[in-house]
């Protein structure tokens, strides 16, 4: 039996953060398909493993504990898999980074496709996206990260903050050339960290597997089509 049951659509996007944390920690998990996710979403909240509107959902198969919402799952895994800093400050900054990452992917998809991108709205958004990148770069610089070494919070080992950072920006940059260029220019320390993290064999394998399974898909649907039209 796998360590976890995982429910997320066959795309990277929000689910890739959780997959990456599990892979980095050497855990295995069962990916449930879209049909299983749809059935679970249709159930009454009291009959779901955890009340949720949409995936990701993670179930610890040993204990039966279930959790939804990407930031909550990421921080839970960080705590239980030894990937969180010891200090209260470090834990708080990790939580901020995870929640900021969740905000970025909400914004890049206009709240999950509430409306579609146009050339005009994208042009207006680019300075804001650069500012988001600047958040990571400011933290990296403050914590002493260099382009060739170190981790985001100035610790000796990588943690959830580093994994989430790498997945956020690499997944996006690998699929949108203009965003890759923007990241290199705006946040070189962050870009270098993301690349180094994906040299870790477990994360490199996960990245390759994502392209094998999902092609160059990112978030899917009409919102991805509109994003590709403006970002590439």
Residue, then its C-alpha position, 0 to 999 in steps of 0.5 A: x500500500x502506498x504511503x498516501x492517496x492523492x487526488x488531483x487532476x492530470x496536470x501539474x499546476x496546484x498538485x505539483x507542489x504536493x507531488x514534489x514534497x512527497x517525491x523529495x521526502x522519498x514517499x510514494x503515493x497513489x494518483x487517483x484519476x479524474x473519475x475518482x476525483x469527480x465522484x468524491x466531489x459529488x459526495x456530501x461533505x460528511x461523506x468525503x474524507x475531508x470536506x472540500x470543493x476541489x482538489x488537491x486532497x491528500x489521505x495518509x493511508x496509515x492513519x486515514x488523516x485527510x486534508x485539502x487545500x494546497x498550503x495546508x497539505x504542504x505545511x502538514x507534510x513539512x511538519x510530518x516529514x521533517x521539512x520545516x525549520x525549527x524556529x518559529x520565524x522560519x516556520x512563519x516565513x515558510x507559511x508565507x512563501x507557500x501562501x504567496x505561491x498559491x496566490x501567484x498561481x491564482x493570479x496567473x490563471x485569473x482565479x481559475x479562469x474567471x475570465x480570459x487573458x487578453x493582450x491588454x490585461x496581460x500587459x497590465x499584469x506583467x509589472x505585478x508578476x515581476x513584483x511577485x518575483x521580487x518578493x522571492x528575490x528579496x527574501x533570498x537576498x536577505x537570507x544570504x542566498x547566492x546564485x551558486x549555493x544555499x537555501x531560501x531561508x538560510x538553512x543548511x538543508x532544503x525545506x518546504x519553502x525551497x521545494x515550493x519555490x522551485x516548483x512554482x517558478x520552474x513549472x511556469x518557466x518551463x512552459x512559458x518562455x517569456x516568464x522564464x526570461x522575466x524570472x532570469x532578469x528579475x529574480x536571478x537568485x530565485x531562478x538559480x535556486x529553482x534550477x539547483x533544486x531540480x538537480x536533486x534526482x527525485x525532483x528531476x525525475x518528477x519533472x521529467x515524469x510530468x512532461x511525459x504524462x501531461x505534455x506541456x500542459x500547465x493548468x488546462x482549459x480555456x484559461x491555459x489557451x488564453x495564457x499561452x496566447x499572451x505569454x508566448 
